[in-house]
Amino acid sequence: MSKKVLNYEMPDESGFFGEYGGSFIPPELEKIMKEITEAYIEIKNDKSFQEELLHLYRTYVGRPSPIYYAKNLSKKLGGADIYFKREDLNHTGAHKINHCLGEALLAKKMGKKKVIAETGAGQHGVALATAAVMTGLECDIYMGVVDIKKEHPNVVRMKILGANVIPVTRGTKTLKDAVDAAFEAYLEDPVTQLYAIGSVVGPHPFPMMVRDFQQIVGYEAREQFQEACGKLPDAIAACVGGGSNAMGLFTAFLEDESVSIYGVEPSGTGFEPGKHAATLKLGTPGILHGFKSYLLQDEKGNPLEVYSVASGLDYPGVGPQHSLLKDLKRVNYVTISDKETIDAFFELSRTEGIIPAIESSHAVAHAIKLAPELGKGKSILVNLSGRGDKDIDFVVDKYGSDYGVVMD
C-alpha cells in the first residue's frame, strides 16, 4: 500500500481520504472553514507552536503516557501477552486532552473568544473545559440529557472548571443530538467562537487536525513497545465511535504489515436498528455533519438511531479515514456487545486494578477474545483511551448485582 494513501499526508487539499471526508457545509461557513484550515496549516509548521504544545503535553498532561504489561490478565488468559497504552493516566483521564489543547491554542491564536463542543461520555467536554481555562477562553459544552444523567461526575467536573453545560433534549438526547445542537450554535456565530470538534469527524480540516494532535499516542507507543519488547506488537486494538483514539494509535503502525490492526465498534444489544452503533460493519457511505463517511442511515439517507452502553460511542457516523481504511482492508473492524464490554470492565478491574472507561472496555474485551486465538509468544497492544471514574455509578447501579457489587 502507498504511504501517501495511509500516512498522515492524507487527506488531499479538499479534505478527502479517498472518497470520504470533504466539506459539505452551508455557504456561510465556507470562508470560516478556509480560515481555520489556513490557520491550522500555519501552526502545524510553526516551531514555536509545536514547542508550546509539547511543553504542555509533558508538564501539564503528563506525557508520555506509559505502556503497561498486564501480567495477571495475560497469565489468566493463557495466550498472547496484553499491553496497555495508558491514556487513562493523562490529566483529565483520557486521550481527549491531546487534541483539546491543540484546538484551544489554535482558537486563541485566531483571536477567538470562546470554544464550543459536543460531548457524549463527557471526556471531551472535561478536556475542552480544562484547555479553555488554560488559554483564557469561554467554553460551552452541549450534552444530551440522557448522557448528563449517565455521566454525572463529568458534568460536575465541567461545571467546576467554569464551562457552561447546555442540556440537549431533542431526539434521542444523546451524542448525535448534541452534535446537531453544537453545529447550530456555531452557525449563529462562527466568527468569535471555534467549534472544537471532539473526534476525527466533521468537515475538513477537523478529521485531519484531530488525527494529527492524537498521533502522538501511536508514535510514543511504537517507540516504547520496541524499547520494552525488542519488536513491534503482533496486534493493536482501540475502540471506535468517531474514532479519535483509534486513529491516534493506528497512524504510527499503518505501514507495518506485520501488525494486525483492530478497530472495535459497539454491537450493543443486537444488530437491529437502534440497538447498536456498528457503523463500519453495517453502514453505507453517506453525508452527516458536513462530511462523507460510512453512516448508519435509512433508505432516504437520514441517520438511524444508534445505541451503545458507552455514551462516547453512540454515533451513527465514523471518521472518514476509518472509512477509507475499511475499504483498503488495512484495519479489521470488529464488534463487541454490551455484555462483553461490562465483563471486560470488571475483568480488568479485578485482575490488574485498573478501572477502564466503558468505551475503552470494548477494546479490552476484544483483546480478551483475541489473546487465546493468537497464542503464546504473540502480543497485543490496546489503547486504554480513558479511565472509568465517570462510569462507576452507572455500572454499579445497572450491573453491580450481577458482579457481586451491592451498595448499602
C-alpha positions as CSV (number, residue, x, y, z in Angstrom):
1,M,0.0,0.0,0.0
2,S,1.1,3.5,-0.8
3,K,2.4,5.6,2.1
4,K,0.6,8.5,0.5
5,V,-2.7,6.7,0.9
6,L,-2.1,5.6,4.5
7,N,0.1,8.1,6.4
8,Y,-0.6,11.5,7.8
9,E,-0.1,13.2,4.4
10,M,-3.7,12.4,3.7
11,P,-6.2,14.0,3.2
12,D,-5.9,15.8,-0.1
13,E,-6.3,19.6,-0.3
14,S,-10.0,19.3,-0.3
15,G,-10.1,17.2,2.8
16,F,-10.8,13.9,1.1
17,F,-9.5,10.5,2.3
18,G,-10.2,8.7,-1.0
19,E,-13.9,9.3,-1.5
20,Y,-14.6,10.1,2.2
21,G,-14.3,13.3,4.1
22,G,-14.6,16.7,2.4
23,S,-16.6,19.7,3.5
24,F,-20.3,19.7,2.9
25,I,-21.3,22.8,4.7
26,P,-23.5,25.9,4.3
27,P,-22.1,28.7,2.1
28,E,-21.8,31.0,5.1
29,L,-19.3,28.6,6.7
30,E,-17.0,28.1,3.7
31,K,-14.9,31.2,4.3
32,I,-14.6,30.4,8.1
33,M,-13.5,26.9,7.4
34,K,-11.0,28.1,4.9
35,E,-9.6,30.4,7.6
36,I,-9.4,27.6,10.1
37,T,-7.6,25.4,7.6
38,E,-5.1,28.0,6.7
39,A,-4.5,28.9,10.4
40,Y,-4.1,25.2,11.3
41,I,-1.6,24.6,8.4
42,E,0.3,27.6,9.6
43,I,0.6,26.5,13.2
44,K,1.3,22.9,12.1
45,N,4.5,24.2,10.6
46,D,5.3,26.7,13.3
47,K,8.1,25.5,15.5
48,S,7.1,27.8,18.4
49,F,3.6,26.5,18.4
50,Q,4.8,22.9,18.4
51,E,7.2,23.5,21.2
52,E,4.5,25.2,23.3
53,L,2.1,22.2,22.7
54,L,4.8,19.6,23.5
55,H,5.7,21.5,26.7
56,L,2.1,21.3,27.8
57,Y,2.0,17.7,26.9
58,R,5.0,17.0,29.1
59,T,4.3,19.3,32.1
60,Y,0.5,19.6,32.1
61,V,-0.9,16.4,30.6
62,G,1.9,14.1,31.9
63,R,3.1,12.7,28.6
64,P,4.5,10.4,27.6
65,S,1.8,8.0,28.9
66,P,3.4,4.7,29.8
67,I,2.9,1.2,28.3
68,Y,1.9,-1.4,30.9
69,Y,2.2,-5.1,30.6
70,A,-1.0,-6.7,32.0
71,K,0.8,-9.7,33.5
72,N,-2.1,-11.0,35.6
73,L,-4.6,-10.8,32.8
74,S,-2.2,-12.3,30.3
75,K,-1.4,-15.2,32.6
76,K,-5.1,-15.9,33.3
77,L,-6.0,-15.9,29.6
78,G,-3.0,-18.2,28.7
79,G,-2.4,-16.8,25.3
80,A,-0.9,-13.6,23.8
81,D,0.6,-11.0,26.1
82,I,-1.6,-8.0,26.5
83,Y,-0.2,-4.5,26.9
84,F,-2.0,-1.2,27.5
85,K,-1.1,2.3,26.3
86,R,-2.2,4.2,29.4
87,E,-4.0,7.2,28.1
88,D,-6.2,6.9,31.1
89,L,-3.4,8.3,33.1
90,N,-3.4,11.6,31.3
91,H,-4.6,14.8,33.1
92,T,-8.4,14.8,32.8
93,G,-8.4,11.0,32.4
94,A,-8.5,10.2,28.7
95,H,-6.9,10.8,25.3
96,K,-9.2,13.8,24.6
97,I,-6.8,16.3,26.2
98,N,-4.3,15.7,23.4
99,H,-6.4,17.4,20.7
100,C,-8.3,19.8,23.1
101,L,-5.1,21.6,24.0
102,G,-4.2,21.9,20.3
103,E,-7.7,23.2,19.3
104,A,-7.8,25.7,22.2
105,L,-4.3,27.0,21.3
106,L,-5.5,27.4,17.7
107,A,-8.6,29.2,18.8
108,K,-6.5,31.6,20.9
109,K,-4.1,32.3,18.1
110,M,-7.0,33.0,15.7
111,G,-8.4,35.6,18.2
112,K,-11.5,33.6,19.1
113,K,-13.2,34.3,22.4
114,K,-15.0,31.0,23.0
115,V,-14.7,27.3,22.2
116,I,-17.8,25.2,21.9
117,A,-18.2,21.4,21.6
118,E,-20.4,18.4,21.9
119,T,-19.7,15.6,24.4
120,G,-21.2,12.1,24.9
121,A,-19.3,10.5,27.7
122,G,-18.1,13.9,29.0
123,Q,-14.4,13.3,28.5
124,H,-14.1,15.6,25.5
125,G,-16.2,18.2,27.5
126,V,-13.9,18.0,30.5
127,A,-10.8,18.1,28.4
128,L,-12.0,21.2,26.4
129,A,-13.2,22.9,29.6
130,T,-9.7,22.3,31.0
131,A,-8.0,23.6,27.9
132,A,-10.2,26.7,27.9
133,V,-9.1,27.5,31.4
134,M,-5.5,27.2,30.3
135,T,-6.0,29.5,27.4
136,G,-8.4,32.0,28.9
137,L,-11.3,31.2,26.7
138,E,-15.0,30.8,27.4
139,C,-16.4,27.3,26.9
140,D,-19.9,26.0,26.0
141,I,-20.5,22.2,26.1
142,Y,-23.6,20.6,24.5
143,M,-24.6,17.3,26.1
144,G,-27.7,15.1,25.7
145,V,-29.8,14.9,28.9
146,V,-29.5,11.1,28.8
147,D,-25.7,11.4,29.0
148,I,-25.9,14.2,31.6
149,K,-27.6,11.8,33.9
150,K,-25.4,8.8,33.0
151,E,-22.1,10.7,33.2
152,H,-22.9,12.9,36.2
153,P,-19.3,13.0,37.6
154,N,-18.0,14.6,34.3
155,V,-20.9,17.1,34.3
156,V,-19.8,18.2,37.8
157,R,-16.2,18.5,36.6
158,M,-17.1,20.6,33.7
159,K,-19.1,23.0,35.9
160,I,-16.3,23.2,38.4
161,L,-14.0,24.2,35.6
162,G,-16.3,27.0,34.6
163,A,-17.8,25.6,31.5
164,N,-21.4,26.3,30.5
165,V,-23.1,22.8,30.1
166,I,-26.1,23.1,27.8
167,P,-28.6,20.2,28.0
168,V,-29.9,18.8,24.7
169,T,-33.4,17.5,24.9
170,R,-34.2,16.7,21.3
171,G,-34.2,13.3,19.5
172,T,-32.5,10.5,21.5
173,K,-31.0,13.1,23.8
174,T,-27.5,11.6,23.3
175,L,-24.3,12.3,21.3
176,K,-25.7,12.8,17.8
177,D,-28.2,15.3,19.0
178,A,-25.5,17.1,21.0
179,V,-23.5,17.4,17.8
180,D,-26.6,18.8,16.0
181,A,-27.1,21.4,18.7
182,A,-23.4,22.5,18.8
183,F,-23.3,22.9,15.0
184,E,-26.4,25.1,15.1
185,A,-24.9,27.2,17.8
186,Y,-21.7,27.5,15.8
187,L,-23.7,28.7,12.7
188,E,-25.1,31.5,14.8
189,D,-21.6,32.9,15.4
190,P,-18.7,31.3,13.6
191,V,-16.6,34.5,13.9
192,T,-15.9,34.8,17.7
193,Q,-16.1,31.2,18.6
194,L,-14.4,27.9,17.4
195,Y,-16.3,24.6,17.3
196,A,-13.7,22.3,18.7
197,I,-14.9,19.0,17.3
198,G,-14.3,16.1,19.6
199,S,-13.2,13.4,17.2
200,V,-11.8,12.7,13.7
201,V,-15.2,13.7,12.2
202,G,-16.8,16.8,10.8
203,P,-15.9,18.9,7.8
204,H,-12.3,19.5,6.7
205,P,-9.9,20.3,8.4
206,F,-11.1,18.6,11.6
207,P,-10.6,14.9,10.7
208,M,-7.0,15.8,9.8
209,M,-6.4,18.2,12.7
210,V,-7.7,15.9,15.4
211,R,-5.8,13.0,13.9
212,D,-2.6,15.0,13.9
213,F,-2.9,16.0,17.5
214,Q,-3.7,12.5,18.5
215,Q,-0.9,10.7,16.6
216,I,1.5,11.3,19.5
217,V,-0.3,8.3,21.1
218,G,0.8,5.9,18.4
219,Y,4.3,7.3,17.9
220,E,5.0,7.1,21.6
221,A,3.6,3.6,21.8
222,R,5.6,2.4,18.8
223,E,8.9,3.5,20.3
224,Q,8.0,2.4,23.9
225,F,6.9,-1.1,22.7
226,Q,10.1,-1.7,20.7
227,E,12.2,-0.5,23.6
228,A,10.4,-2.8,26.1
229,C,10.0,-5.9,23.9
230,G,12.6,-5.5,21.1
231,K,9.9,-5.8,18.4
232,L,6.6,-4.4,17.3
233,P,3.3,-5.8,18.7
234,D,1.6,-8.5,16.7
235,A,-1.8,-6.8,17.0
236,I,-3.1,-3.4,18.2
237,A,-6.7,-2.5,19.2
238,A,-8.7,0.5,20.1
239,C,-12.4,1.3,20.4
240,V,-14.1,3.2,17.6
241,G,-17.0,5.7,17.8
242,G,-16.0,8.7,15.9
243,G,-12.5,7.2,16.1
244,S,-10.0,9.7,17.5
245,N,-8.2,7.5,20.0
246,A,-8.1,4.7,17.4
247,M,-6.6,7.0,14.7
248,G,-4.1,8.3,17.3
249,L,-2.8,4.7,17.9
250,F,-3.2,3.4,14.3
251,T,-1.4,6.1,12.4
252,A,2.1,5.1,13.6
253,F,1.5,1.4,12.6
254,L,-0.3,1.6,9.3
255,E,2.8,0.9,7.2
256,D,3.8,-2.1,9.4
257,E,2.3,-5.0,7.6
258,S,3.3,-7.4,10.3
259,V,0.9,-5.6,12.8
260,S,-2.7,-6.6,12.6
261,I,-5.0,-3.6,13.5
262,Y,-8.4,-3.9,15.1
263,G,-11.0,-1.1,15.4
264,V,-13.7,-2.2,17.9
265,E,-17.3,-0.9,17.5
266,P,-20.3,-1.4,19.8
267,S,-22.8,-4.1,18.8
268,G,-24.8,-3.1,21.8
269,T,-27.7,-5.5,22.4
270,G,-28.1,-6.7,18.8
271,F,-27.8,-5.8,15.2
272,E,-31.4,-4.5,14.8
273,P,-31.7,-0.7,14.1
274,G,-31.4,1.4,17.3
275,K,-29.7,-1.4,19.3
276,H,-26.1,-0.9,18.2
277,A,-23.6,1.7,16.7
278,A,-21.7,-0.7,14.4
279,T,-21.3,1.9,11.7
280,L,-18.4,0.3,9.8
281,K,-20.0,-3.2,9.9
282,L,-23.5,-2.2,8.9
283,G,-23.3,1.3,7.5
284,T,-23.2,2.6,3.9
285,P,-21.5,5.8,2.6
286,G,-23.5,8.9,3.3
287,I,-23.1,12.5,4.5
288,L,-23.6,13.8,8.1
289,H,-22.4,16.8,9.9
290,G,-20.5,18.2,7.0
291,F,-18.5,15.2,5.8
292,K,-18.9,11.9,4.0
293,S,-18.2,8.6,5.7
294,Y,-19.8,5.2,6.4
295,L,-23.1,6.0,8.1
296,L,-26.0,4.1,9.7
297,Q,-28.9,5.5,7.6
298,D,-32.3,4.7,6.3
299,E,-33.2,4.5,2.6
300,K,-33.7,8.2,2.4
301,G,-30.3,9.0,3.8
302,N,-31.5,10.0,7.3
303,P,-29.3,8.9,10.2
304,L,-30.7,6.0,12.2
305,E,-31.0,5.9,15.9
306,V,-28.0,4.3,17.5
307,Y,-27.2,2.8,20.9
308,S,-24.2,1.8,23.0
309,V,-23.7,1.2,26.7
310,A,-20.8,3.6,26.2
311,S,-22.0,7.2,25.7
312,G,-18.9,8.1,23.8
313,L,-19.5,5.5,21.1
314,D,-23.2,6.0,20.2
315,Y,-22.7,8.0,17.0
316,P,-24.2,6.9,13.6
317,G,-21.1,8.1,11.6
318,V,-17.4,7.5,11.8
319,G,-14.2,9.3,10.8
320,P,-13.5,9.4,7.1
321,Q,-10.0,8.0,7.4
322,H,-11.5,4.9,9.1
323,S,-13.9,4.6,6.2
324,L,-11.0,4.5,3.8
325,L,-9.1,2.0,5.9
326,K,-12.1,-0.3,5.9
327,D,-12.2,-0.2,2.1
328,L,-8.5,-0.8,1.9
329,K,-8.9,-3.7,4.4
330,R,-5.9,-2.4,6.3
331,V,-7.9,-2.3,9.6
332,N,-10.1,-5.1,10.8
333,Y,-13.3,-3.5,12.2
334,V,-15.0,-5.8,14.6
335,T,-17.8,-5.5,17.2
336,I,-18.3,-6.2,20.9
337,S,-21.6,-6.4,22.7
338,D,-22.7,-4.6,25.9
339,K,-22.3,-7.9,27.9
340,E,-18.8,-8.5,26.7
341,T,-17.9,-4.9,27.4
342,I,-19.1,-4.9,31.0
343,D,-17.5,-8.3,31.6
344,A,-14.2,-6.8,30.4
345,F,-14.8,-3.7,32.6
346,F,-14.9,-5.9,35.7
347,E,-12.2,-8.3,34.5
348,L,-9.6,-5.6,34.1
349,S,-10.6,-4.0,37.4
350,R,-10.2,-7.3,39.2
351,T,-7.1,-8.7,37.6
352,E,-5.0,-5.6,37.2
353,G,-6.6,-3.0,39.5
354,I,-7.4,-0.7,36.5
355,I,-11.0,0.5,36.2
356,P,-11.3,1.4,32.5
357,A,-13.8,3.7,30.7
358,I,-16.7,1.7,29.2
359,E,-15.6,3.0,25.8
360,S,-12.1,1.5,26.3
361,S,-13.6,-1.7,27.7
362,H,-14.8,-2.5,24.2
363,A,-11.2,-2.7,23.1
364,V,-10.2,-4.6,26.2
365,A,-13.0,-7.1,25.5
366,H,-11.7,-7.8,22.0
367,A,-8.2,-8.3,23.4
368,I,-9.5,-10.8,25.9
369,K,-11.1,-12.8,23.0
370,L,-8.1,-12.4,20.7
371,A,-5.3,-13.4,23.1
372,P,-6.1,-17.1,23.2
373,E,-6.6,-17.2,19.4
374,L,-3.1,-15.6,18.8
375,G,-1.5,-17.9,21.4
376,K,1.7,-17.7,23.4
377,G,4.6,-15.7,22.1
378,K,2.4,-13.1,20.5
379,S,1.5,-9.7,21.8
380,I,-1.5,-7.3,21.7
381,L,-1.3,-3.5,22.4
382,V,-4.6,-1.9,23.5
383,N,-5.2,1.8,23.6
384,L,-6.7,2.2,27.1
385,S,-8.2,5.5,26.0
386,G,-9.8,6.6,29.3
387,R,-10.4,5.7,32.9
388,G,-13.7,4.6,34.4
389,D,-14.3,7.1,37.2
390,K,-17.1,8.7,35.2
391,D,-18.8,5.3,34.7
392,I,-18.7,3.7,38.2
393,D,-22.1,5.0,39.4
394,F,-23.9,3.9,36.2
395,V,-22.2,0.5,36.1
396,V,-22.9,-0.3,39.7
397,D,-26.5,0.9,39.5
398,K,-27.2,-1.1,36.3
399,Y,-24.9,-4.1,36.5
400,G,-23.5,-4.2,40.1
401,S,-25.6,-7.1,41.5
402,D,-24.6,-9.3,38.5
403,Y,-20.9,-8.9,39.6
404,G,-21.3,-9.0,43.3
405,V,-21.3,-5.3,43.9
406,V,-24.2,-4.4,46.2
407,M,-24.2,-1.0,47.7
408,D,-25.8,-0.4,51.1
